Amino acid sequence: MNIKKTIHDIQLRLNQFFLIYTKFLSIIISLSLLLVTVSVTQATEIINWWQQKVDTAPLHPDSNTQISTLVGLGGFGLGRMQIDFSLKVNRSENSNHKVAFTTLPGETLFIPDSEPLGSLIPIPVGASIEGSSDMTCDTSNDCHYIVQQGSILYEVFRANLKGGELQGKSLAIWDLSKKQLDSGRGEHCTSADAAGFPIQPLLWNADEIQASLLNESTGNGDLGHAIRFTLPNDRIATDASLGGVSGRLYVRPATHAGGPRGPQESVAYGARLRLRADFPVDGYNAAARVVINTMKRYGIVLADGGRIALTAESDLYTQTKWSDLGIHSRVFDKTPDATPIKAEDFEVIDTGERIAETYDCVRNDNQDTDGDGILDADDNCTLIANTDQRDTDQDSFGNSCDADLNNDGNVSFADLDLFRARFGSNDPDADFDGNGSVSFVDLAVFKSLFGKTPGPAGTINPGYDILEEIHIEADGIPSNTYSLFTALLGPRALEIPDLFSNNHPEIEHIQQQFGSPYGPYFVFSIHRDIDHDRGLFPANSDRQRNEVKAYDKSVPVAKGMLGETVRYHWYFRLTDNFPVTPRFSHFMQIKAFDGAGGGRQPIMTLTGVIRSNGNQLEVRYNPTNESPLQVLASYPLDKIRGQWLEAEVIATYANQGYLRVLVRNDTKEPVIDIEISSIDLWRNGAFFNRPKWGIYRSIVDLEYLVNETDTVDFADFTIQKIAFTNSDGSVQ
């Protein structure tokens, strides 16, 4: 027997077996992933109560009595179904400025109904409050401020912007991506609306109607949600026998009653009324019919006391205008040849027993939705039990509910490709069940999370409270690139070669590209033989600069004052062949503004440099303009070129200050991690400290700069003013 041949045959058969097995496994994975993509359209949609039809819902046993009582009291306010168009919904992108919530002078919050003081609220450019053309308002009126950012809705009652803070009587924050509890934000708890509802989902706007008409031009469509309405408080039911304050009461879906003082037989706060199915639509135009159909199918909900029955959204921020649709305030009682809509045309839906109003609000914060023993406020997966709270990518979402492998905020086809590549490995981020390997069990988890955002998660205490913040993020629109910086950092925030006639005006030195794990990103470029330092050539011929900066015209949060703590967070990537020299290549600086020596030397930098032990990424520190340079930390640059790095700097600006610098590589491992609890971060005579990002480098040693063009990529700049907190969340 030829032993060598036998061994060779066995090895060949084994290789063939593993090849066949690998192909089979690949087919199984591909088929499974295909099932994932097919099931995207089957993802469970969150349906809240205002999105549920009531066209076949049972009537309240006393429906006729309640409606006849209301009619006897005068029906709707002003005796007609009039429309109020004064409420505006501001919509904010992630890059917009946020300000802290505070109380009105001489008044107190609705506690614990309101979100706490210091809560951050977006203020987009051009924002305005109900009854005002800007962010100031006479708070003797309701002055609602409503702003939506993604799925998060902020609603303030009696809002007024003053001194960089948003004053108000009550703030309610809603996450519209979540299923709302039957008791809303809490039993006996109000919101910015008396009944405890979110306002925006119950408004109707011109764009909604236009969208419905595009699907059904005759007006047979609807809005897909209930509509908010009001009644005078003396027409809303009370019942002293229930024991509530002054006999006040409400019914679901309300969680609170305002100031009703009507007879027991009338309709209650929170009542859901339905327009009778046979109400004639003849004479109404198509747009009005959409609203009428909505009242028949989804109903109207009693949200507050008021004289004008229906509430529609102002068309200030919508593309379609009410005049385009032929909708005006009296369309439902003044349309020629159409039947006016009156209170007697409605029926009362049975939504449960009346609840006596005690005004003892009990917020729903202390709940454990998934039953894993961790309260939602502290749980990094609130809907999936995960007692271990594994979060290997440290994004505050537990692995059990986070299949967003590229951290772009959505579980998409890009994550599908990443999961496919990691299948069978021990990659911790794709190991959703935590058993040490990426298997078919994890594939099932991925399938259940596909098409969704990570989480939801509670608020994980990061060790500080955010007092104020701004974000600057690429939006993928080239014409917006420079304005994304100047809108917040000021018109002279850009120190880039193309803005100076004696520099390099022919091309834009900050551009946008797609394809990072964080979505669109900024590309900062520098040209060895052409670019200079602003307009200072030939005086500063030994260096070149392409940076963005904060300065005295920047928004307040970008300027770190004496005694304040500021957090800077961003992502950046050096190209594989980005060169450094023995002198400096700064990627981030913190500088004093108008301090000693005019803030000439930076206080701290993140710098690339050549040392005797190779190319290094360094954290450099200069306590004064005259003091020698100190290197606080370093890491071999060659190990992290070409990777997206995450960087965080936290600095308390004082002579006995605090500094934390953390840089992570693309596997989220720290490559630089320093914390100094007593360090001088304040230059005597300084007005404030400010950040700079980009490329600022020496060109004295040209032999090291082997490329004519070099680039550094940046993404998602964040600046926050913070206050350190204790483990229980209290401010230190």
N, C-alpha and C positions, 0 to 999 in steps of 0.2 A: 504493500500500500504506500502511495506517495503522500506522506504526512503533510508536506508543505502544500501540495495541491488541495488536500482535504481541508486544511485550515483556511486556504485561500477561498475555497468554495463556501465554507461556512461564513467567512467574513462578507463575501459577496452577497449571500442570501440574507444576512443580517442587515447589510446596507440597503438591499432591496426592500426588506420588510419595513425598516425605519422610513425609507422614502415613501412607500405606500401609506404607512401610518401617518406620516407628516401631511401628505396630500389629503388623506381622509379627514384628519383633524382640521386642516385648513378649510375644507369644504364645509364641515360641520359649523365651524366658527362663522364662515361667510354666510351660510344659510341662517344661522342664529341672528347674525347682525342684520341680514335682510329682513327677518321677522321684526327686528327692532324698528327698522325704518318704516316698514309697512304699518306698524302699530302706532306710529306717531299721531296719526289722525284720530286714534282711539284714546288718546290721553284724557284722563278725567278732568273735566272743566269744572272749576269752582263756580257754583251757582249760589248767590246770596239771595236773601228773601226778596229784595226789590226786583230781582230778575226772574222770579217765579210767577207764572201765569195764575190768575184767579178767575178766569172766565167761567170755570165750572165749579169753583169753590162754594161750599155751603154758606148760606146767608145766616147772619145772626138771628136768633129767634125773635128779637125785638127790632128787627131792621125797619119795619114799617113805622113803628112808634118813634124810633130815633129820627128817621127822616122827616116824618110829619111834625115832630117837635122842632127840628131845625128850621123847617119851612115856616112854622108859626113864629119863630124868632126873627125871621127876615131872610133866612137862607144864607147864601154867601155874603161876605162883606160887601158893602155898597149895593147889595141886592142883585148882584150879577156875577158872572164868571169872567172877571177881568184878569189881565196878565200883567205881571210885574217883570220888567226886563233889567232890573238894576244890579242883580248879582253877577259878578264877573269871576271867571275861572282863569287864573294865571297858570301857565305851564312852563316849567323850568327844566332846562337841560342840566346835566351833572356839573357843568363848569361854572354855574352861576353862584353868586355870593350868598352866604348864609349869615344871618344875624341872630343874636340871642333874644329870647322871649323874656319880657319883664312885665311888671304890673303898671297899671295906670296910676298916676299921682293921686294919693289919697284914697285909693281903693285896694281891695284885697281880691285874690283869685277865688274862683269857685274851687274849693278844696274838699276832697281829693279828686273832684271831677276833672279838673284841668291837668294837663301835662305840667311838669315842674318848671319853675323858673330856670332860665339858662338853656332851655331846649332850643336847638338851632332850626331856623326856618329859612327856606330859600327865598331870595328876593331877585327875580329875574329883571333884566333891563326892561324898562317900560311898564313895570308892574303897577297896579292900582287897586284901591280898596273900594268897596261898595259905597256909592254916593260921593266919590271923589275922583278927580282926574289923575291923582298921584297917590303916594303912600301916606298922606296926611289926611286926617278925618276928624270931624266934630263928633267926639265919642258920646255925645248925648243921643246920637242915632245908633243903629245896629252896627254899621261900619264893618261888615264881614270882610275878612281877607281870606281868600281861598287860593291855594296854589298846589299843583300836583307835580311831583317829580317821580317819573317812572310809575311804580305801583303805590307809592307813598303819597298820601293826601294830608295836607295841613290846612286846618280851618280855625280861624281866630275870630272871636266875637269882640266887638268894639276895639278894633285894631287902629294903631297909629304909630307910624315910624318917627322916632325922635332920638337924636344923639347916637345913631348907629345901633339902636335897639328897637325891637318891635313891641310896643306896649299893647296890652289887651286884658280883657276880663276873663277869658277862658280860651285855652288852646286844646284842640283835639287832633290827634294824629292817627290816621287810619292806614293800615296795610291792605290795599284792595286785592292783593294776591291771595289773601287768606280767607277762609270761611269764617264769617262773623258768627259769634255765639248768639243764642236766642236773647241773652241779656246784654248784648252789645258790648260796650266798654265797662258795664257794671250796672247792677240794679240800683235804681234811684239816682243814676248819674246822668247829668246833662252833657252836652257837647257844645258846639257852636250853634246848635239848633235846640230849641227848648225840649223837644221830645227825645233828644239823645241820639238822633240820626246823623250819619254823614250827609252833608248837603249836596255835594257835587253829583253823586250817583242818581239823585232824585230830580236834578234839573234836566231840562231838555234844551238843546241848542239847534241852531240853523244847520250846522253841518250834519248832525244826526238825521234831520228830516231829509236833507238833500241826499244822503246815502240811502235812506229808505226809498226815496223816489227813483233813484237809479236802478233799484231792484224791482220796483213795482210802481210804474209811472202813474197809475190811476189813483194812488194813495191808499191801496188796500193793505199796505204794510203797516208796521208799528215801530216803536222805539226800542222795544225789548226790555223795558224796565218801568217800574211804577213812577208816578209823578208826585212831587211835593205840592201840598196845598195848605192854606191857612184859613182860620176862622177868627172872628172877634172872640175874645176870651169869655164874654158874657153869653156866648152861644155854645160853649164847650162844657160837657157834663161835669158835675160834682155830685158826691153822695156822702153826706156826713155819717151815714150808718156804717161805712167801711172803716172809719177811724183815722183816715188820713188827715194831714194838716189842712184845715179849712175845708174838709171834704174833698180835697183834690185827688185825682186818680188818673190812671192811664191804662191802656191795653197794649198787648204786643202788636207790632214789633217795637213799640216805644219802650224806653227805660226810665222815662222822666216826664213829669208834667210841669208846664210853666205856671201860669196863674189863672186857671179856669175858674169861672164863677157862674156857670150856667146851670140849668135844671138837670136833675138826675136822669130824665128821660131822653136827653139829647145825646149826641155822639161824643166820644171820649178822645182825649189826646192819644195819638197813635192809630186811630180808627182808619181802616182801609175800606174805601168806598169804590164801588164799581158802577160805571155807567151802564144803564140797562141795554141789553143786547139789541133790542129793536129800535133804539134811538135812530131817527132818520138822519142820514148824512147828505141828503139832497140839498143843493145850493152851496155847499162848502167846497172850496178848492181842494186840490189833491194834498197840499201840505197840511191843511187843517184836518183833513180826513185821517192822516197818519196819527195826529194827536188824539182824535176821537177814538180811533181803533185801539190806541194804547190805553185810554181810560176804560174801554170795554174789556180788554184782555189782561191788563196788569193793574189797573185801578189807580186811585189817587190816595195819598197817605197824609193824615193830619199831623203836621210837623211843628207848628208854632201858632201863636196868636197873631192875627193881622187882619187888615181890612181888604187887601187885594188877594183874591182867591189863589190863582195859579202863579207859579214862579218859574220863569224861563231864564236861561243864561243870556247875558248881554252878548251882542254880536261883535263887541270890540275886538276880540281876539280870534274870531272864527273867520274862515274863508268865505263862507256863504253868509249873506246878510238877510235879516228878516224881511226887508223890502223886496228882496229877490223872490221870496216865497209867498208874498202877499199876506204875511202874518202881522197883525197889529194888536194892540192891547184890548180891543173890543171885538175881535174877530168872532168870538163865541156868543155874542149877544147883539151884534150890529151888522151881521152879514145879510144883505138883502136876499130874500127868497129862501132863507135857511131858518130852521127851528132853533131858537136860542137855547143854550144849555143852562138848566136851572137845577137847584138843589133837589127838587122832587124827581129828577131824572136818574137819581143814584140809588144804590142799594148798599147795605152795610154787610161786609164779609165777617164771618165769625172767626176771630183770631184769639179767642180765649177769654178767661175771666178778667174782670176789672181788678186792678192792683192799686191799693191805697198808697198815696204818695206821702212818704215820711221825710224825704230829702236827706236821708242817711245813706249817702252814696257808698257803695262797696265795690271798688274796682276789681276787674277780673284779672289783675296782674298775677295773683298767686295761684296759678293753675298749672297742672301737669297733664297736658293734653295727651301725650303718648304713654303715660303711666309708667315711666322708667325710673321714678323716684327723684327726678331732677326737674325743678320748677321751670316753666317755659322761659322765664326771664333769664335763667342761667344755662339753658339747654342749647347745645349747638345743633341739635336736630329736634325740633319741637313736635314733629308728627311721626317720627320713627324712633322707637325705643333704642337707646344706645347708652347703656350705663357706663361704658368705658370712655365715652366722649373722645374717641380717637379723631385727631385732626392733623394728619401728617403733613399737609401743605400749609398749615397754620394760617388759614384764611377765615377762621371763626365759624366755618361750617364743618360739621362732623363728616367723616368718610361715609357713614351710612346714608347720608342724604346729599352727597356731593360727588357727582360724576363729571363735574366741570374740570376736566384734566388740564385744559390750557388757561384756566382762570380768566375767561373773558366774560363771565356772567351768565352763560347759557350752555346747556348740554346739547351739543350740535354734532353735525357730521364730522367736524374737525376733531372733536373728542372721540368720535367713533374710530377714526383712523389711529389715534393715539392708543385707544384701548386694544385695538387689534394688534398693534405692535407690541404691547406689553402682556398680551395673553400668554399664560404659562410661565411668566416670570414671577419674581417676588417684589415687584414694584409696590411700594407702600401706598401710593396715592390711588392706584387702581385696585388695590386689595380692600374692597368695600366691607367685607365681612370680617377682616382682621385675622384670618387663619394662616397667614404667611405666604399665600400664593394667589395668583390671579387665575381664577377658575371659572367654570360654568355657573357657579353660584353667584360670582361677581357679575357675570354676563346678565343674569336674571335681574340683578339690582340695577345694572346699567339700563336695561330695557325699561324698567319701571320709572327711571328718572329722565329718560330721553325726551328732549323737547321742553324741558322745564329749566327753571333757574335753580341754583343750589339752595339748600335749606328747605323750609324756613328755619331760622335760628333765633334764639333769644338774644338779648343784649349781653354780650360777654364783657365783663369789666376789664378794660385793658390797663388799669392802673391810673387812669386820668379821665377827667371830664373834658369834653371839647367845648370851649367857650365861643369860638368863632372859627370859620374855615373858608378856604377857597380851593377850587380845583381847576386846573388847566389841563385839558385833555384834547388830543387831536380828534378832529371830526371827519377827516377824509376829504374835506372840501378845500382844494388848494387856495382859492381866493380868500379863505377865512384865516389862513395860517397866522399872519402877523397880528390880526385883530384879536385872536384868542389870547395873546399875551397882553397886548396894549389895553384891552378892555378892563383888565383888573390891575395890571402893573403900571399903567400910565403910558402916555404917548411917546416918552423917551426911554421905554424899558428895553429897547432893542439896540444892542451895540454890535451891529453886524455889518460886514464889509459893503454890502450893496446899498446901504443907506448913506454912504459918504462918497461924494463925487471924486475925490482923489484917492479912492481905495479901489473897490472892485464892484461897480454898480451893474455889471452886465447880467448877472444871474442872481437868483434868490438863494441865500445861504441857509435858510431854514425851509425845508419842504416837508411834505407829508407822504407817507407810504402806508400800505396795508401789509398784514401778514405777521404781526407780532402776537404773542400770547395775550396781549392787552388791547387788541384791536388796532385801529390806525395809530401811527406814532410819528414823532418828529425826527427828521434827519438833519443834523447840524453838520455842515461841510466847511472845510478850511483848505486853502490852496497855497501850497508852500511858497511858490515864486510870485504870487500875485497879491495875496491878501495882506493887510496891515492891521495896525491897532487903531480902530475907529478912523478919525480924520487926522491922526497925529503923525502921519508919514511926511518927511523923513525923520522927524524927531525921535519917534519910538520905533526905529527900524530894526531893533533887536527882538521884536515880539510880534505876535498876531493874535487877533481876538475875534470870536464869534459867540456872543453871550447874550442871555436875557437877564435882567436884573430888576430888583425892587429899588425904589428911590422915594424921594419925598412926595411925589404925586401918586404913588401907589395907594391901593386901598389899605385901611389901617391894619388889617390882619397881617399884611406882608411886612410890616415894620415892627421889629421886636424892641419894646421899650425896656428901660431899666426895671428889673424885678419881675419881668414877664417870662413865661416859659413858652417856647415855640417849638412845634414839631414840623419837620420837613420830611416828606416821603416822596419817592419817585423810583422809576425803573430806568436803567440805561444799559447800553451795549457798545463795547468797542469792537471794531472790525478785527478779523483774525490777524491782519497785518498792521494794525495801528501802531506807529512808532512812537517812542518816547526818547528823551534826551537826558543828559546828566543834570539838567537844570530844572525845568518844571513844565508840566502840562496839566493845568487845573481843569477839572470837570465840574467841580462845585466849590463855591467860596462863601464864607460868611464874613462880611466886612462891616466895620463901623462907618456910619454916615456922619461926616463932618466932625469926626473925633480928632484925637491927637494926630497931627500931621495930615489932617484931612482924610483920615481913614486909609492912608496909603497902603500899608501892609494888611493883608487879610488876617483875621483872627484865627480862622480855621479853613483848611482846604482839603479836598479829596483830589489827590494828585498822582499822575503817572511819572516815573522817573527811573533812570538807570543808576543802579548801585553796584558795588563790588560783587554782591551776591546775585546779580541779575536784575531784570526789569521788575519793578515793584509798584503796587498800588499803595499809596501812603495816606495816612491821616496826619496832616501837618498842623502845628499850632504856634502862633505868635502872640504872647500875652501883651506886648507893646510893640510899637514901631521899631524900637531900638534893640529889643531883646533878641537873642539868637533863636533861630528856628529849632523847634522840637518836633521829633517824629513820635507820635503817640502809638501808632500801629502800622503794620505793613503786611502785604500778602503778595506772593509771586504773581505778577501780571500775566505771565504766559499761561497760567492754569485757568484763567477766566476770560481771556480774549474770546470774542465770538459768542459769549453767553449773555443772556439777559440777566442782569444783576438787579436785585432789589435793595434800595438804600433808604435808611432812616437816620435822621439826626434830630435829637431832642436837646435843646439848650435852654438853660435858665440864665438870663442875661444879668449878671451881677459880678462884683469883684470876688465874691465867694459863690460862684455859680455852679452849675451842674451840666455835664456833657455826656450824652450817650450817642455812639456811632455804631450802627449795625449795617453790614453789607452781607447779603446772602447770594450764593450762586444759583444756577438754574435748577438745582435739586433742593433748594431751600436750606442748604447747610450754611451756617455762618462762616465767612472767610475773614471778616473783621468784626470784632465785637468788643467794644470798650465802654466802660462806664466810670466816670470820675465825679465824685460827689463834692469836691471842693476845687474849683478851677476858676481863674480870673477870665471872665468873658465880657468884660465891660471896659472900654477905653474912656478915660476921664475926658469929659467935654463932649462926648458923643451925643447926638440927638436920638439915634436908634441904630440897631443892627439890621442888616438886610442880606438876603441870599442872592447868589448869582449862579447860573448854570450854563454850560456850553463847553467851548474849547478856548482856552487862553494859554498860549504856550510860548516858550522861548524858541527863537530861530537862530540863536548864536551858533549852535553846533549843527549846521545844515547837513553834515555828512551822515547824521543819524536819521534824518527825515528822508527816507528813500522813496516816498510816494509824492507825486505832485498834488494829489487830492486825498485827504483823509476825512473820515466821517465818524461821528458818534451819534447813536440813536438814543432818544429819550422818550419816555411815555409817562403820562398820568402824574403830573406834578400836584402835590398837595401841601398847603401851608395851613397849620392849625395853631391857634392859641389855646393852651390847655391848662388845667389845674390838676395837680397830682391828687389822687384819692387813696383812702385806706382800703383795706380788703373788704370792708362792708360797703364801699362806695361813697363814704363821706369824704368831703374835701379836706385835704390836709391844711 
